[in-house]
Amino acid sequence: MKFVVVGISHEFLNVDERKNFYFAESDKLHLSVQLLNEYVHQVLILSTCNRSEVYAMCDDSFDENILKDIYLSYFHQRNDHVYIYKNENAIEYLLEVACGLQSMVLGEDQILHQIKDAMAWTMEQNFSGKEMNYVFQNVIHFAKNMRNTYSMNDHPLSVSYIGYQHISSILQPHHKIMICGIGEMSQLMIKYLEGYSIYIVNRNQDKVLPFLNEKRKYIPFEERYQYLNDVDIVISATSSPHVIFEYDKVNLSHSILFLDLAVPRDIDVSLKEHEYVKLIDMDDLREVSKYQLNRRKEKALMIKEKCKLESQSMYHELSLMKGDHVIKKMQQNYLEVSESTYKLLVKKIDLNKREQYILKKVLNTAFLGLLKDPVRLLKNGDLEKQQQYLELYEQLFMGRIEK
């Protein structure tokens, strides 16, 4: 049986182009049924904002380009960026996808959850079988191991989270924090700093109201300087076109950490020279982000090598599953011969029920024992020899049974 994947991803198409290949829930159901009825034995569709892929188990003789044509036809598209991988290459690609190596953000683990969901849906619909389940369950297990072993998320790329890491190293339970602005960056910081006393500075109080509680207080924008000596950390992420903290207006009686997450700057860069100020700005955070990305790339290379080795092992096991199908047919054939022999002997020999039972058990054991050497040859040795044995057994046994 051949394992194939066809699809598109963010690597080749932008967001406007990818929307033409989006699978709604009804689309997944419709295309899966169509493929199963006419072309493939098992199917799984993985559809996210960054990729749209069809995984299939089909006959070795099946031309995978037909799957590509069906895929394009379903979406009424013509596109040169639709990719196809098969067998070992398809497994290696799926392993890299599950490990986040093919993601827009290198090493992100959201894709692993999406693969789990796709697998669960496929099994619920009975669209997969032993082979597809084997591939995806092992891919999920492998990706979990890689995540635990290499911990790529220990090297965050988000500048907001890197900024939080900077301040978390000095945070004390009694510290008070001023956050200027209520945009996405500021909201993330409020979430990260849950439980701390926070002053939220903004020109519009109504925008701040949903975020206030017993530990969060609104400060009018024009009063921001007055509260500097009440706080230990200032985080600023407004959309102001000019600085909102000027050197000459900052009068401090104690040390403060300023974290400037705004572009353009919210905080006068000359405050880096102030004796009571430690200023971290976007340039500093981007340097850290670049370093973190390089660390992720180093780990990604190691994981990629592991993916290659794992794909070889998995494809070997997948190939042996075809042997399992042949062995099952051989067992069926031998048991049929055993049953015919048993019926013939019972007619010829006068046996009581206990003796008949023993005879049947002995015959079944003897005939199934003849499978020992064929099974050993199918399960051991190199893949090329196993394939030769498999083809021979198929000719000897599969044809006989179907006749």
Buried (B, 14 or more C-beta within 10 A) or exposed (E): BBBBBBBBBBEEBEEEBBEEBEBEEEBBBEBBEBBBEEBBBBBBBBBBEBBBBBBBBBEEEBEBEBBBEBBBEBBEEEBEEBBBBBBBBBBBBBBBBBBBBBBEBBBBBEBBEBBBEBBEBBBEBEBBBBBBBBBBBBBBEBBBEBBEEBEBEEBBBBBBBBBBBBBEEEBEEEBBBBBBBBBEBBBBBBEBBEEBBBBBBBEEEEBBEEBEEEEBBBBEBEEBEEBBEEBBBBBBBBEBEEBBBEBEEBEEEEEBBBBBBBEEBBBBEEBBEBEBBBBBBBEBBEEBBEEBBEBBEEBBEEBBEBBBEBBBEBBEEBBBBBBBBBBEBBBEBBBEEBBEBBEEBBEEEEEEEEEBEEBBEEBBEEBBEEBEEBBEBBEEEEEEEBBEBBEEBBEEBBEEEEE
